[in-house]
Amino acid sequence: MERAITHSTEHSRLGGASWTSLIVSVSSFTLLAISVPHLIGNEGWLEGERAGEKFLFVALIAYLGASVLYGTSVALRQTDLYERARWFARGGLMLQTVAILARWATSGHAPLSDIYEMVLVFSWAVVVFNAVAEWKLNLPFLGAITLPIASLALILMQVLPSEIHPLVPALQSTWLQIHVTLAMLSYAGFTISFAVALLYLIKDGVAPQTFLSWCSALVIGVYGTIVATSVNGSMALSLAAWDPMARGKVLVAPRQPLMVPLDSLGWPFVIVVLFALGTLILNFVATFWLERWDRFVQASFFMTFAAQAVALALLLVKVNDGPYYLPQYNEGFEVRLTNSPFLLAGVATALIATLAAIVLNWQYDSISAYLPNRDSLDHLIYKTVAISFPLLTFMIIAGAYWANRTWGAYWSWDPKEDWALITWLTYAGYLHMRLTRGWRGRRSAYFAILGFGIVMFTFFGVTYLLPGLHAYA
């Protein structure tokens, strides 16, 4: 009887793997077919002011397929799915490499001069490091976290300004290439340490309910910020007006964009917040008092995911439905997510994190059993940080030397410099506590996750919220 049950379970997994592979393949080809009008023409392939952009679009489809296959291969413990995920990831990496080379050849300089190009190199380095980890460290499951991160980066790139511009005099230096290359490599390395830290927490027995709570808090943070800053009392979501001639925001005053209200679009975002908050409360009750409420927690969390999918779909539809007439200006204005990269990045991040939490909750025991032992994962956290930290150190030193040659000062207390220093101090603290106090286990994992959050704020948050001398990136 036990052998029959085992055989039945294995057969079910094989069937699930086959269906997953078929669905991902069909979905990828469908996306390519739908995208044919966008891909037609020479502009955006190997030449023009958007050289390489269309290769990146196809690479994004490959990375999304790889993300699904990696995640399912871990959940179902299927080697065949992992091999197909690798092929999707390698194909996407080849396309992204061609995009980098095309942009480099067209612009005449390494693609490291603005936020678009830095995200391009960062995401490429993440996929390369993932491939190295699979090859050298035997970590086939790492792609379930790193490929979604690379996909999010390419999604963000779809709304970032991609036009190639001549380098300003201050950036016409070899030190730009050294400084930014070291930054992107160190950031990619810290991304790997973040991924390993999450896997460690799963292996260490952090309950799936805890991950649901963390994910719900993330959703509340993202959607709550959007509601607080962009939704008015009439439940309209306001986005900055788009100027197609200037390819930027319509400004009514210096640094004050004209905001266009999209009627009724605020409600879906409010509903997401309410479902996520409900999940958090129900999970708290189920954890401490009524365990039988777990099914209500899972149902509420799934509804949070569904509400996010609806909110994202309505956002994309509304953005494309413009222009929107504003009576006070007697004129219609378009809106573009290019003006709101944080909004799209936040919504996409929350959606993917929620889906990952659902899969983890569904196959927690199987995923945990598939991972290496805790000591191996703990050592890999330390190893990836120990490799990335010197890169970050040399990046800061190279930047200071370059700044002195360009502006006559090694350090100007620019926001980007300050947060780079905070990042350095965070990881220096981690290494110090690891080597002198023997920090291991969950404390080490939490430190790696905290450090990655600071890295992402230094990379993206400072660029848009605290611009200074590094306003170009």
C-alpha angles and dihedrals in degrees: 000000000000091000090051092050091049091049091048091050092048091048090050091052092049090050091049091049092052092049092047092051091049094047093049092048094048092045092050093050090045091053090049091049092049089048095054093101089052093048098046115107135039097267110103098020114082102335144027132063090303097045112169096014095115092048087056092052091056090043088055090057089050092049092049090052091048090050092055093045094047092049094047093045090057094043093049096030091231119159092194092060090048091054091051090047089054091052091050090048094047091048091051090047092053091050092048091049090053089050091053092048092046092051091045093051093046097046096039093228138074111280095250104103106097142020093270092055093043092053087048093056094038094055091045091052091049091056092045092050089048090054091049091049090051091049104039104025100033094235104148092159096058092086090069086076106023098049093054088051090051089047091052089051091053091046088055090049090059089070100034118097105266103182116127113238131183114263116261113238093258091059097047094100138106086229089069090063093045095045098046095040090055090047095052093045092050092047090050090049091052088050089059091050089051092052092049090048091056090049090050092055090052091049091045091060103255100168119251087235088063091054089049089054093048091048092047089052089051091051091048090050094050099041094035090056091049092049093046095048106029110026118083131202092272090059093249119143110225122215129178115264116251123231106206093192096053092031090227146075124317105242124207091183136359107304090352113112124202107252121217116203116222103207119237093357091111093069097069090053092049091049091053090053091050094050092047091048090048090051091051093050094044091048091052091051093046092049098051106025121004115034091176087071090073091100090055089051092052092046092050091047092051089051088052088057093047092048090051091051090051092047092051093047093050090047092054092046093048094048091053094046095072159137096100120204118233111196094203090061097032088225141100121242132197124222127212132188085228085082091051108041092150092057094053093041092050095047093047092046092051092047094050092044090051092050090049090051091051091052091046092050090048097050104019098135093045093049093046092050091050094057124089119257120288096252091057092050092045090052091049091054089055093043095052092047091047090054096043098044096068089050089054090047094051089045091058092045092049091048092050092050091047091048091052092051092047105035103015097246132088094212130022101173089244112171091248091051092047094051092044086056091048089051091050092049091049094055092038087056090050093051092044093052091044095052101036104029099029096238109188139155124020095358089057092048094048090049091053091050092048091048092051090052090054090047091054092048090049090049101042111005097055091046093061104023103036108027118180135137087336093056089128089064 
